[in-house]
Amino acid sequence: MSAPTRDEIKAFFDQHDDDKSGTLEKNELPPLLKEIGLEGVQADQVLAAADENGDGKISFDEFCKLVGV
């Protein structure tokens, strides 16, 4: 199985960006975490790890860094 492409990751990101803001907010993270098998991980932890600029949201670039792309 090959690693997902950036386009596939963008589609996954967009699927979970419920308000289509271009960022993932805390309330959008639990369904995403559940889908990738991390439902025990707290959204606060993911947000703290990924939110590099401190705006309380995860941009697509921050998400890519989080998932190692």
CHARMM internal coordinates of N, CA and C (Angstrom, degrees):
IC EDIT
DIST 1 N 1 CA 1.4540
DIST 1 CA 1 C 1.5339
ANGL 1 N 1 CA 1 C 108.65
DIST 1 C 2 N 1.2890
ANGL 1 CA 1 C 2 N 117.02
DIHE 1 N 1 CA 1 C 2 N 127.47
DIST 2 N 2 CA 1.4565
ANGL 1 C 2 N 2 CA 120.87
DIHE 1 CA 1 C 2 N 2 CA -178.54
DIST 2 CA 2 C 1.5264
ANGL 2 N 2 CA 2 C 110.82
DIHE 1 C 2 N 2 CA 2 C -86.91
DIST 2 C 3 N 1.3105
ANGL 2 CA 2 C 3 N 114.35
DIHE 2 N 2 CA 2 C 3 N 158.76
DIST 3 N 3 CA 1.4633
ANGL 2 C 3 N 3 CA 120.33
DIHE 2 CA 2 C 3 N 3 CA 178.66
DIST 3 CA 3 C 1.5261
ANGL 3 N 3 CA 3 C 109.23
DIHE 2 C 3 N 3 CA 3 C -66.95
DIST 3 C 4 N 1.3232
ANGL 3 CA 3 C 4 N 116.84
DIHE 3 N 3 CA 3 C 4 N 148.52
DIST 4 N 4 CA 1.4668
ANGL 3 C 4 N 4 CA 119.00
DIHE 3 CA 3 C 4 N 4 CA 178.58
DIST 4 CA 4 C 1.5241
ANGL 4 N 4 CA 4 C 111.19
DIHE 3 C 4 N 4 CA 4 C -65.79
DIST 4 C 5 N 1.3085
ANGL 4 CA 4 C 5 N 115.25
DIHE 4 N 4 CA 4 C 5 N 147.70
DIST 5 N 5 CA 1.4645
ANGL 4 C 5 N 5 CA 120.73
DIHE 4 CA 4 C 5 N 5 CA 177.50
DIST 5 CA 5 C 1.5246
ANGL 5 N 5 CA 5 C 109.46
DIHE 4 C 5 N 5 CA 5 C -79.66
DIST 5 C 6 N 1.3079
ANGL 5 CA 5 C 6 N 115.63
DIHE 5 N 5 CA 5 C 6 N 164.72
DIST 6 N 6 CA 1.4716
ANGL 5 C 6 N 6 CA 120.21
DIHE 5 CA 5 C 6 N 6 CA 177.72
DIST 6 CA 6 C 1.5323
ANGL 6 N 6 CA 6 C 110.26
DIHE 5 C 6 N 6 CA 6 C -59.79
DIST 6 C 7 N 1.3374
ANGL 6 CA 6 C 7 N 117.10
DIHE 6 N 6 CA 6 C 7 N -37.02
DIST 7 N 7 CA 1.4717
ANGL 6 C 7 N 7 CA 120.44
DIHE 6 CA 6 C 7 N 7 CA 178.17
DIST 7 CA 7 C 1.5264
ANGL 7 N 7 CA 7 C 111.34
DIHE 6 C 7 N 7 CA 7 C -64.54
DIST 7 C 8 N 1.3276
ANGL 7 CA 7 C 8 N 116.61
DIHE 7 N 7 CA 7 C 8 N -39.19
DIST 8 N 8 CA 1.4660
ANGL 7 C 8 N 8 CA 120.13
DIHE 7 CA 7 C 8 N 8 CA 178.01
DIST 8 CA 8 C 1.5251
ANGL 8 N 8 CA 8 C 111.03
DIHE 7 C 8 N 8 CA 8 C -67.58
DIST 8 C 9 N 1.3276
ANGL 8 CA 8 C 9 N 116.12
DIHE 8 N 8 CA 8 C 9 N -38.45
DIST 9 N 9 CA 1.4613
ANGL 8 C 9 N 9 CA 120.16
DIHE 8 CA 8 C 9 N 9 CA 177.41
DIST 9 CA 9 C 1.5212
ANGL 9 N 9 CA 9 C 110.13
DIHE 8 C 9 N 9 CA 9 C -66.32
DIST 9 C 10 N 1.3227
ANGL 9 CA 9 C 10 N 117.24
DIHE 9 N 9 CA 9 C 10 N -39.19
DIST 10 N 10 CA 1.4738
ANGL 9 C 10 N 10 CA 121.08
DIHE 9 CA 9 C 10 N 10 CA 177.96
DIST 10 CA 10 C 1.5284
ANGL 10 N 10 CA 10 C 110.19
DIHE 9 C 10 N 10 CA 10 C -63.34
DIST 10 C 11 N 1.3128
ANGL 10 CA 10 C 11 N 117.86
DIHE 10 N 10 CA 10 C 11 N -41.62
DIST 11 N 11 CA 1.4680
ANGL 10 C 11 N 11 CA 121.18
DIHE 10 CA 10 C 11 N 11 CA 178.28
DIST 11 CA 11 C 1.5311
ANGL 11 N 11 CA 11 C 110.44
DIHE 10 C 11 N 11 CA 11 C -62.93
DIST 11 C 12 N 1.3256
ANGL 11 CA 11 C 12 N 117.28
DIHE 11 N 11 CA 11 C 12 N -41.22
DIST 12 N 12 CA 1.4640
ANGL 11 C 12 N 12 CA 121.89
DIHE 11 CA 11 C 12 N 12 CA 177.87
DIST 12 CA 12 C 1.5290
ANGL 12 N 12 CA 12 C 110.07
DIHE 11 C 12 N 12 CA 12 C -64.63
DIST 12 C 13 N 1.3310
ANGL 12 CA 12 C 13 N 116.72
DIHE 12 N 12 CA 12 C 13 N -44.98
DIST 13 N 13 CA 1.4629
ANGL 12 C 13 N 13 CA 122.69
DIHE 12 CA 12 C 13 N 13 CA 177.56
DIST 13 CA 13 C 1.5276
ANGL 13 N 13 CA 13 C 109.94
DIHE 12 C 13 N 13 CA 13 C -57.88
DIST 13 C 14 N 1.3164
ANGL 13 CA 13 C 14 N 116.40
DIHE 13 N 13 CA 13 C 14 N -50.25
DIST 14 N 14 CA 1.4663
ANGL 13 C 14 N 14 CA 121.48
DIHE 13 CA 13 C 14 N 14 CA -178.33
DIST 14 CA 14 C 1.5286
ANGL 14 N 14 CA 14 C 111.88
DIHE 13 C 14 N 14 CA 14 C -62.83
DIST 14 C 15 N 1.3108
ANGL 14 CA 14 C 15 N 116.99
DIHE 14 N 14 CA 14 C 15 N -35.43
DIST 15 N 15 CA 1.4675
ANGL 14 C 15 N 15 CA 121.78
DIHE 14 CA 14 C 15 N 15 CA 178.78
DIST 15 CA 15 C 1.5280
ANGL 15 N 15 CA 15 C 110.72
DIHE 14 C 15 N 15 CA 15 C -60.94
DIST 15 C 16 N 1.3137
ANGL 15 CA 15 C 16 N 117.29
DIHE 15 N 15 CA 15 C 16 N -32.34
DIST 16 N 16 CA 1.4658
ANGL 15 C 16 N 16 CA 121.56
DIHE 15 CA 15 C 16 N 16 CA -177.63
DIST 16 CA 16 C 1.5261
ANGL 16 N 16 CA 16 C 113.04
DIHE 15 C 16 N 16 CA 16 C -98.08
DIST 16 C 17 N 1.3122
ANGL 16 CA 16 C 17 N 117.40
DIHE 16 N 16 CA 16 C 17 N -4.46
DIST 17 N 17 CA 1.4647
ANGL 16 C 17 N 17 CA 122.29
DIHE 16 CA 16 C 17 N 17 CA 175.89
DIST 17 CA 17 C 1.5293
ANGL 17 N 17 CA 17 C 107.47
DIHE 16 C 17 N 17 CA 17 C -85.44
DIST 17 C 18 N 1.3268
ANGL 17 CA 17 C 18 N 115.05
DIHE 17 N 17 CA 17 C 18 N 78.14
DIST 18 N 18 CA 1.4692
ANGL 17 C 18 N 18 CA 121.28
DIHE 17 CA 17 C 18 N 18 CA -171.47
DIST 18 CA 18 C 1.5226
ANGL 18 N 18 CA 18 C 114.23
DIHE 17 C 18 N 18 CA 18 C -56.72
DIST 18 C 19 N 1.3198
ANGL 18 CA 18 C 19 N 117.10
DIHE 18 N 18 CA 18 C 19 N -38.53
DIST 19 N 19 CA 1.4643
ANGL 18 C 19 N 19 CA 119.52
DIHE 18 CA 18 C 19 N 19 CA -177.15
DIST 19 CA 19 C 1.5272
ANGL 19 N 19 CA 19 C 112.65
DIHE 18 C 19 N 19 CA 19 C -92.12
DIST 19 C 20 N 1.3355
ANGL 19 CA 19 C 20 N 116.28
DIHE 19 N 19 CA 19 C 20 N 4.58
DIST 20 N 20 CA 1.4718
ANGL 19 C 20 N 20 CA 122.95
DIHE 19 CA 19 C 20 N 20 CA 177.58
DIST 20 CA 20 C 1.5282
ANGL 20 N 20 CA 20 C 112.24
DIHE 19 C 20 N 20 CA 20 C 55.57
DIST 20 C 21 N 1.3528
ANGL 20 CA 20 C 21 N 115.30
DIHE 20 N 20 CA 20 C 21 N 36.40
DIST 21 N 21 CA 1.4599
ANGL 20 C 21 N 21 CA 120.92
DIHE 20 CA 20 C 21 N 21 CA -179.56
DIST 21 CA 21 C 1.5234
ANGL 21 N 21 CA 21 C 112.95
DIHE 20 C 21 N 21 CA 21 C -83.10
DIST 21 C 22 N 1.3321
ANGL 21 CA 21 C 22 N 116.85
DIHE 21 N 21 CA 21 C 22 N -12.24
DIST 22 N 22 CA 1.4552
ANGL 21 C 22 N 22 CA 120.33
DIHE 21 CA 21 C 22 N 22 CA -176.31
DIST 22 CA 22 C 1.5172
ANGL 22 N 22 CA 22 C 112.54
DIHE 21 C 22 N 22 CA 22 C 88.77
DIST 22 C 23 N 1.3475
ANGL 22 CA 22 C 23 N 115.95
DIHE 22 N 22 CA 22 C 23 N 2.40
DIST 23 N 23 CA 1.4608
ANGL 22 C 23 N 23 CA 121.75
DIHE 22 CA 22 C 23 N 23 CA 177.25
DIST 23 CA 23 C 1.5275
ANGL 23 N 23 CA 23 C 108.52
DIHE 22 C 23 N 23 CA 23 C -137.66
DIST 23 C 24 N 1.3230
ANGL 23 CA 23 C 24 N 115.05
DIHE 23 N 23 CA 23 C 24 N 161.44
DIST 24 N 24 CA 1.4569
ANGL 23 C 24 N 24 CA 120.34
DIHE 23 CA 23 C 24 N 24 CA 174.11
DIST 24 CA 24 C 1.5209
ANGL 24 N 24 CA 24 C 108.18
DIHE 23 C 24 N 24 CA 24 C -104.39
DIST 24 C 25 N 1.3221
ANGL 24 CA 24 C 25 N 115.64
DIHE 24 N 24 CA 24 C 25 N 124.78
DIST 25 N 25 CA 1.4497
ANGL 24 C 25 N 25 CA 121.31
DIHE 24 CA 24 C 25 N 25 CA 176.33
DIST 25 CA 25 C 1.5253
ANGL 25 N 25 CA 25 C 108.94
DIHE 24 C 25 N 25 CA 25 C -97.16
DIST 25 C 26 N 1.3201
ANGL 25 CA 25 C 26 N 115.87
DIHE 25 N 25 CA 25 C 26 N 166.65
DIST 26 N 26 CA 1.4669
ANGL 25 C 26 N 26 CA 121.98
DIHE 25 CA 25 C 26 N 26 CA -176.39
DIST 26 CA 26 C 1.5244
ANGL 26 N 26 CA 26 C 112.79
DIHE 25 C 26 N 26 CA 26 C -50.91
DIST 26 C 27 N 1.3280
ANGL 26 CA 26 C 27 N 117.31
DIHE 26 N 26 CA 26 C 27 N -43.39
DIST 27 N 27 CA 1.4727
ANGL 26 C 27 N 27 CA 120.52
DIHE 26 CA 26 C 27 N 27 CA -176.77
DIST 27 CA 27 C 1.5296
ANGL 27 N 27 CA 27 C 112.77
DIHE 26 C 27 N 27 CA 27 C -69.68
DIST 27 C 28 N 1.3294
ANGL 27 CA 27 C 28 N 117.69
DIHE 27 N 27 CA 27 C 28 N -16.23
DIST 28 N 28 CA 1.4670
ANGL 27 C 28 N 28 CA 121.10
DIHE 27 CA 27 C 28 N 28 CA 179.26
DIST 28 CA 28 C 1.5310
ANGL 28 N 28 CA 28 C 112.18
DIHE 27 C 28 N 28 CA 28 C -89.56
DIST 28 C 29 N 1.3185
ANGL 28 CA 28 C 29 N 117.30
DIHE 28 N 28 CA 28 C 29 N -10.22
DIST 29 N 29 CA 1.4607
ANGL 28 C 29 N 29 CA 120.60
DIHE 28 CA 28 C 29 N 29 CA -174.87
DIST 29 CA 29 C 1.5297
ANGL 29 N 29 CA 29 C 115.36
DIHE 28 C 29 N 29 CA 29 C -77.85
DIST 29 C 30 N 1.3395
ANGL 29 CA 29 C 30 N 121.59
DIHE 29 N 29 CA 29 C 30 N -40.15
DIST 30 N 30 CA 1.4706
ANGL 29 C 30 N 30 CA 119.13
DIHE 29 CA 29 C 30 N 30 CA -176.77
DIST 30 CA 30 C 1.5309
ANGL 30 N 30 CA 30 C 115.40
DIHE 29 C 30 N 30 CA 30 C -54.36
DIST 30 C 31 N 1.3288
ANGL 30 CA 30 C 31 N 120.41
DIHE 30 N 30 CA 30 C 31 N -45.03
DIST 31 N 31 CA 1.4781
ANGL 30 C 31 N 31 CA 118.60
DIHE 30 CA 30 C 31 N 31 CA 177.47
DIST 31 CA 31 C 1.5331
ANGL 31 N 31 CA 31 C 112.42
DIHE 30 C 31 N 31 CA 31 C -63.46
DIST 31 C 32 N 1.3270
ANGL 31 CA 31 C 32 N 116.74
DIHE 31 N 31 CA 31 C 32 N -37.35
DIST 32 N 32 CA 1.4570
ANGL 31 C 32 N 32 CA 121.22
DIHE 31 CA 31 C 32 N 32 CA 178.07
DIST 32 CA 32 C 1.5237
ANGL 32 N 32 CA 32 C 109.71
DIHE 31 C 32 N 32 CA 32 C -63.62
DIST 32 C 33 N 1.3178
ANGL 32 CA 32 C 33 N 117.09
DIHE 32 N 32 CA 32 C 33 N -46.94
DIST 33 N 33 CA 1.4651
ANGL 32 C 33 N 33 CA 121.32
DIHE 32 CA 32 C 33 N 33 CA -179.50
DIST 33 CA 33 C 1.5199
ANGL 33 N 33 CA 33 C 111.05
DIHE 32 C 33 N 33 CA 33 C -62.61
DIST 33 C 34 N 1.3264
ANGL 33 CA 33 C 34 N 116.61
DIHE 33 N 33 CA 33 C 34 N -40.08
DIST 34 N 34 CA 1.4607
ANGL 33 C 34 N 34 CA 120.47
DIHE 33 CA 33 C 34 N 34 CA 178.67
DIST 34 CA 34 C 1.5299
ANGL 34 N 34 CA 34 C 110.36
DIHE 33 C 34 N 34 CA 34 C -63.36
DIST 34 C 35 N 1.3152
ANGL 34 CA 34 C 35 N 116.43
DIHE 34 N 34 CA 34 C 35 N -42.26
DIST 35 N 35 CA 1.4661
ANGL 34 C 35 N 35 CA 120.57
DIHE 34 CA 34 C 35 N 35 CA -177.72
DIST 35 CA 35 C 1.5279
ANGL 35 N 35 CA 35 C 112.45
DIHE 34 C 35 N 35 CA 35 C -63.32
DIST 35 C 36 N 1.3244
ANGL 35 CA 35 C 36 N 116.84
DIHE 35 N 35 CA 35 C 36 N -32.27
DIST 36 N 36 CA 1.4643
ANGL 35 C 36 N 36 CA 119.27
DIHE 35 CA 35 C 36 N 36 CA -179.63
DIST 36 CA 36 C 1.5293
ANGL 36 N 36 CA 36 C 112.31
DIHE 35 C 36 N 36 CA 36 C -97.03
DIST 36 C 37 N 1.3399
ANGL 36 CA 36 C 37 N 116.41
DIHE 36 N 36 CA 36 C 37 N 11.78
DIST 37 N 37 CA 1.4551
ANGL 36 C 37 N 37 CA 120.65
DIHE 36 CA 36 C 37 N 37 CA 174.33
DIST 37 CA 37 C 1.5155
ANGL 37 N 37 CA 37 C 115.24
DIHE 36 C 37 N 37 CA 37 C 82.59
DIST 37 C 38 N 1.3255
ANGL 37 CA 37 C 38 N 117.14
DIHE 37 N 37 CA 37 C 38 N 20.72
DIST 38 N 38 CA 1.4614
ANGL 37 C 38 N 38 CA 121.30
DIHE 37 CA 37 C 38 N 38 CA -179.58
DIST 38 CA 38 C 1.5227
ANGL 38 N 38 CA 38 C 111.39
DIHE 37 C 38 N 38 CA 38 C -118.08
DIST 38 C 39 N 1.3262
ANGL 38 CA 38 C 39 N 116.83
DIHE 38 N 38 CA 38 C 39 N 38.37
DIST 39 N 39 CA 1.4571
ANGL 38 C 39 N 39 CA 119.03
DIHE 38 CA 38 C 39 N 39 CA -175.18
DIST 39 CA 39 C 1.5217
ANGL 39 N 39 CA 39 C 113.06
DIHE 38 C 39 N 39 CA 39 C -65.32
DIST 39 C 40 N 1.3312
ANGL 39 CA 39 C 40 N 119.02
DIHE 39 N 39 CA 39 C 40 N -16.86
DIST 40 N 40 CA 1.4570
ANGL 39 C 40 N 40 CA 121.43
DIHE 39 CA 39 C 40 N 40 CA 177.10
DIST 40 CA 40 C 1.5225
ANGL 40 N 40 CA 40 C 112.97
DIHE 39 C 40 N 40 CA 40 C -81.33
DIST 40 C 41 N 1.3274
ANGL 40 CA 40 C 41 N 116.87
DIHE 40 N 40 CA 40 C 41 N -10.65
DIST 41 N 41 CA 1.4590
ANGL 40 C 41 N 41 CA 121.33
DIHE 40 CA 40 C 41 N 41 CA -179.50
DIST 41 CA 41 C 1.5234
ANGL 41 N 41 CA 41 C 108.79
DIHE 40 C 41 N 41 CA 41 C -84.03
DIST 41 C 42 N 1.3096
ANGL 41 CA 41 C 42 N 116.11
DIHE 41 N 41 CA 41 C 42 N 135.08
DIST 42 N 42 CA 1.4610
ANGL 41 C 42 N 42 CA 121.25
DIHE 41 CA 41 C 42 N 42 CA -179.39
DIST 42 CA 42 C 1.5289
ANGL 42 N 42 CA 42 C 111.46
DIHE 41 C 42 N 42 CA 42 C -79.44
DIST 42 C 43 N 1.3192
ANGL 42 CA 42 C 43 N 115.81
DIHE 42 N 42 CA 42 C 43 N 139.75
DIST 43 N 43 CA 1.4653
ANGL 42 C 43 N 43 CA 121.05
DIHE 42 CA 42 C 43 N 43 CA 178.77
DIST 43 CA 43 C 1.5186
ANGL 43 N 43 CA 43 C 110.87
DIHE 42 C 43 N 43 CA 43 C -58.47
DIST 43 C 44 N 1.3333
ANGL 43 CA 43 C 44 N 116.94
DIHE 43 N 43 CA 43 C 44 N -35.88
DIST 44 N 44 CA 1.4726
ANGL 43 C 44 N 44 CA 120.65
DIHE 43 CA 43 C 44 N 44 CA 178.87
DIST 44 CA 44 C 1.5247
ANGL 44 N 44 CA 44 C 111.28
DIHE 43 C 44 N 44 CA 44 C -59.37
DIST 44 C 45 N 1.3282
ANGL 44 CA 44 C 45 N 116.40
DIHE 44 N 44 CA 44 C 45 N -39.73
DIST 45 N 45 CA 1.4636
ANGL 44 C 45 N 45 CA 121.11
DIHE 44 CA 44 C 45 N 45 CA -179.50
DIST 45 CA 45 C 1.5259
ANGL 45 N 45 CA 45 C 110.83
DIHE 44 C 45 N 45 CA 45 C -65.68
DIST 45 C 46 N 1.3155
ANGL 45 CA 45 C 46 N 115.70
DIHE 45 N 45 CA 45 C 46 N -43.12
DIST 46 N 46 CA 1.4673
ANGL 45 C 46 N 46 CA 120.49
DIHE 45 CA 45 C 46 N 46 CA -179.71
DIST 46 CA 46 C 1.5208
ANGL 46 N 46 CA 46 C 109.64
DIHE 45 C 46 N 46 CA 46 C -66.18
DIST 46 C 47 N 1.3059
ANGL 46 CA 46 C 47 N 116.24
DIHE 46 N 46 CA 46 C 47 N -43.99
DIST 47 N 47 CA 1.4626
ANGL 46 C 47 N 47 CA 120.91
DIHE 46 CA 46 C 47 N 47 CA 179.92
DIST 47 CA 47 C 1.5245
ANGL 47 N 47 CA 47 C 110.37
DIHE 46 C 47 N 47 CA 47 C -61.30
DIST 47 C 48 N 1.3221
ANGL 47 CA 47 C 48 N 117.38
DIHE 47 N 47 CA 47 C 48 N -45.08
DIST 48 N 48 CA 1.4641
ANGL 47 C 48 N 48 CA 121.27
DIHE 47 CA 47 C 48 N 48 CA 179.99
DIST 48 CA 48 C 1.5310
ANGL 48 N 48 CA 48 C 111.38
DIHE 47 C 48 N 48 CA 48 C -62.61
DIST 48 C 49 N 1.3196
ANGL 48 CA 48 C 49 N 116.44
DIHE 48 N 48 CA 48 C 49 N -37.42
DIST 49 N 49 CA 1.4599
ANGL 48 C 49 N 49 CA 120.54
DIHE 48 CA 48 C 49 N 49 CA -178.71
DIST 49 CA 49 C 1.5189
ANGL 49 N 49 CA 49 C 112.91
DIHE 48 C 49 N 49 CA 49 C -74.39
DIST 49 C 50 N 1.3110
ANGL 49 CA 49 C 50 N 117.34
DIHE 49 N 49 CA 49 C 50 N -33.19
DIST 50 N 50 CA 1.4637
ANGL 49 C 50 N 50 CA 120.80
DIHE 49 CA 49 C 50 N 50 CA -171.55
DIST 50 CA 50 C 1.5228
ANGL 50 N 50 CA 50 C 115.13
DIHE 49 C 50 N 50 CA 50 C -99.77
DIST 50 C 51 N 1.3168
ANGL 50 CA 50 C 51 N 117.58
DIHE 50 N 50 CA 50 C 51 N -26.58
DIST 51 N 51 CA 1.4668
ANGL 50 C 51 N 51 CA 121.55
DIHE 50 CA 50 C 51 N 51 CA -173.14
DIST 51 CA 51 C 1.5239
ANGL 51 N 51 CA 51 C 110.82
DIHE 50 C 51 N 51 CA 51 C -78.87
DIST 51 C 52 N 1.3149
ANGL 51 CA 51 C 52 N 115.92
DIHE 51 N 51 CA 51 C 52 N 85.36
DIST 52 N 52 CA 1.4585
ANGL 51 C 52 N 52 CA 121.37
DIHE 51 CA 51 C 52 N 52 CA -175.43
DIST 52 CA 52 C 1.5273
ANGL 52 N 52 CA 52 C 114.21
DIHE 51 C 52 N 52 CA 52 C -69.27
DIST 52 C 53 N 1.3269
ANGL 52 CA 52 C 53 N 117.61
DIHE 52 N 52 CA 52 C 53 N -32.60
DIST 53 N 53 CA 1.4623
ANGL 52 C 53 N 53 CA 119.59
DIHE 52 CA 52 C 53 N 53 CA -176.16
DIST 53 CA 53 C 1.5278
ANGL 53 N 53 CA 53 C 113.42
DIHE 52 C 53 N 53 CA 53 C -96.07
DIST 53 C 54 N 1.3270
ANGL 53 CA 53 C 54 N 117.23
DIHE 53 N 53 CA 53 C 54 N 0.42
DIST 54 N 54 CA 1.4590
ANGL 53 C 54 N 54 CA 121.18
DIHE 53 CA 53 C 54 N 54 CA 174.01
DIST 54 CA 54 C 1.5114
ANGL 54 N 54 CA 54 C 115.93
DIHE 53 C 54 N 54 CA 54 C 72.54
DIST 54 C 55 N 1.3433
ANGL 54 CA 54 C 55 N 117.95
DIHE 54 N 54 CA 54 C 55 N 22.54
DIST 55 N 55 CA 1.4618
ANGL 54 C 55 N 55 CA 119.51
DIHE 54 CA 54 C 55 N 55 CA -178.73
DIST 55 CA 55 C 1.5289
ANGL 55 N 55 CA 55 C 113.38
DIHE 54 C 55 N 55 CA 55 C -89.48
DIST 55 C 56 N 1.3313
ANGL 55 CA 55 C 56 N 116.71
DIHE 55 N 55 CA 55 C 56 N 0.89
DIST 56 N 56 CA 1.4627
ANGL 55 C 56 N 56 CA 120.08
DIHE 55 CA 55 C 56 N 56 CA 178.88
DIST 56 CA 56 C 1.5150
ANGL 56 N 56 CA 56 C 114.15
DIHE 55 C 56 N 56 CA 56 C 81.91
DIST 56 C 57 N 1.3202
ANGL 56 CA 56 C 57 N 116.64
DIHE 56 N 56 CA 56 C 57 N 12.98
DIST 57 N 57 CA 1.4622
ANGL 56 C 57 N 57 CA 122.60
DIHE 56 CA 56 C 57 N 57 CA -178.39
DIST 57 CA 57 C 1.5222
ANGL 57 N 57 CA 57 C 108.72
DIHE 56 C 57 N 57 CA 57 C -138.30
DIST 57 C 58 N 1.3298
ANGL 57 CA 57 C 58 N 116.21
DIHE 57 N 57 CA 57 C 58 N 161.02
DIST 58 N 58 CA 1.4583
ANGL 57 C 58 N 58 CA 121.03
DIHE 57 CA 57 C 58 N 58 CA 176.12
DIST 58 CA 58 C 1.5270
ANGL 58 N 58 CA 58 C 108.29
DIHE 57 C 58 N 58 CA 58 C -112.57
DIST 58 C 59 N 1.3208
ANGL 58 CA 58 C 59 N 115.14
DIHE 58 N 58 CA 58 C 59 N 114.80
DIST 59 N 59 CA 1.4662
ANGL 58 C 59 N 59 CA 119.97
DIHE 58 CA 58 C 59 N 59 CA 176.76
DIST 59 CA 59 C 1.5232
ANGL 59 N 59 CA 59 C 108.69
DIHE 58 C 59 N 59 CA 59 C -76.57
DIST 59 C 60 N 1.3189
ANGL 59 CA 59 C 60 N 116.62
DIHE 59 N 59 CA 59 C 60 N 169.78
DIST 60 N 60 CA 1.4594
ANGL 59 C 60 N 60 CA 119.73
DIHE 59 CA 59 C 60 N 60 CA 177.87
DIST 60 CA 60 C 1.5227
ANGL 60 N 60 CA 60 C 110.73
DIHE 59 C 60 N 60 CA 60 C -62.40
DIST 60 C 61 N 1.3162
ANGL 60 CA 60 C 61 N 118.10
DIHE 60 N 60 CA 60 C 61 N -42.07
DIST 61 N 61 CA 1.4707
ANGL 60 C 61 N 61 CA 120.20
DIHE 60 CA 60 C 61 N 61 CA 178.53
DIST 61 CA 61 C 1.5221
ANGL 61 N 61 CA 61 C 111.46
DIHE 60 C 61 N 61 CA 61 C -62.25
DIST 61 C 62 N 1.3308
ANGL 61 CA 61 C 62 N 117.29
DIHE 61 N 61 CA 61 C 62 N -41.28
DIST 62 N 62 CA 1.4630
ANGL 61 C 62 N 62 CA 120.77
DIHE 61 CA 61 C 62 N 62 CA 177.46
DIST 62 CA 62 C 1.5431
ANGL 62 N 62 CA 62 C 110.20
DIHE 61 C 62 N 62 CA 62 C -64.75
DIST 62 C 63 N 1.3218
ANGL 62 CA 62 C 63 N 116.39
DIHE 62 N 62 CA 62 C 63 N -38.69
DIST 63 N 63 CA 1.4681
ANGL 62 C 63 N 63 CA 120.67
DIHE 62 CA 62 C 63 N 63 CA 177.56
DIST 63 CA 63 C 1.5181
ANGL 63 N 63 CA 63 C 110.82
DIHE 62 C 63 N 63 CA 63 C -63.49
DIST 63 C 64 N 1.3151
ANGL 63 CA 63 C 64 N 117.12
DIHE 63 N 63 CA 63 C 64 N -42.02
DIST 64 N 64 CA 1.4692
ANGL 63 C 64 N 64 CA 120.86
DIHE 63 CA 63 C 64 N 64 CA 179.27
DIST 64 CA 64 C 1.5275
ANGL 64 N 64 CA 64 C 110.22
DIHE 63 C 64 N 64 CA 64 C -61.41
DIST 64 C 65 N 1.3122
ANGL 64 CA 64 C 65 N 117.21
DIHE 64 N 64 CA 64 C 65 N -42.39
DIST 65 N 65 CA 1.4599
ANGL 64 C 65 N 65 CA 120.48
DIHE 64 CA 64 C 65 N 65 CA 177.50
DIST 65 CA 65 C 1.5168
ANGL 65 N 65 CA 65 C 110.72
DIHE 64 C 65 N 65 CA 65 C -63.53
DIST 65 C 66 N 1.3196
ANGL 65 CA 65 C 66 N 116.36
DIHE 65 N 65 CA 65 C 66 N -39.72
DIST 66 N 66 CA 1.4646
ANGL 65 C 66 N 66 CA 121.36
DIHE 65 CA 65 C 66 N 66 CA 179.55
DIST 66 CA 66 C 1.5222
ANGL 66 N 66 CA 66 C 111.57
DIHE 65 C 66 N 66 CA 66 C -61.55
DIST 66 C 67 N 1.3181
ANGL 66 CA 66 C 67 N 116.97
DIHE 66 N 66 CA 66 C 67 N -40.66
DIST 67 N 67 CA 1.4686
ANGL 66 C 67 N 67 CA 120.45
DIHE 66 CA 66 C 67 N 67 CA -177.28
DIST 67 CA 67 C 1.5353
ANGL 67 N 67 CA 67 C 112.15
DIHE 66 C 67 N 67 CA 67 C -93.31
DIST 67 C 68 N 1.3221
ANGL 67 CA 67 C 68 N 116.94
DIHE 67 N 67 CA 67 C 68 N 4.34
DIST 68 N 68 CA 1.4565
ANGL 67 C 68 N 68 CA 120.43
DIHE 67 CA 67 C 68 N 68 CA 173.99
DIST 68 CA 68 C 1.5010
ANGL 68 N 68 CA 68 C 116.08
DIHE 67 C 68 N 68 CA 68 C 79.90
DIST 68 C 69 N 1.3100
ANGL 68 CA 68 C 69 N 116.53
DIHE 68 N 68 CA 68 C 69 N 33.60
DIST 69 N 69 CA 1.4699
ANGL 68 C 69 N 69 CA 120.48
DIHE 68 CA 68 C 69 N 69 CA 178.25
DIST 69 CA 69 C 1.5124
ANGL 69 N 69 CA 69 C 109.56
DIHE 68 C 69 N 69 CA 69 C -111.81
END
COOR INIT
IC SEED 1 N 1 CA 1 C
IC BUILD
